[in-house]
Amino acid sequence: MTVLTAVRIGANYLPSHPGAAVRIADTFARGHGIAQAEIMLTRFSSNNELLTIRFDRIIPRYLAVLALGGLPARNISVTASAWRQGAGSDSSVNRADTASSLCS
């Protein structure tokens, strides 16, 4: 949820200020429990319309067993993208894509 919120907040600065979009998204994520080392990428598309953030988290094995019902998965990877709707329409940000995976 944090990654999705971060990317949606950052996308408010697109397309005019893509650098600010990246900084805002990263700052929000770090301020809400994601370590800098867990943020694998934060980037904007070539046309400055889409912002994407990805983070990877390693869960200690003992927590994975407890939290995931005995599954051996220990790595979580989450990617979220968002864009700002164009001028003349509602200026809210829409979720474009989210993906997550568990890896052992």
Secondary structure, DSSP 8 states (H G I E B T S, - for coil): -HHHHHHHHHHTTTTT-HHHHHHHHHHHHHHTT--GGGEEEEEE-TTS-EEEEEEEEE--HHHHHHHTTT----EEEEEEEEEE--TTS---EEEEEEEEEEE-
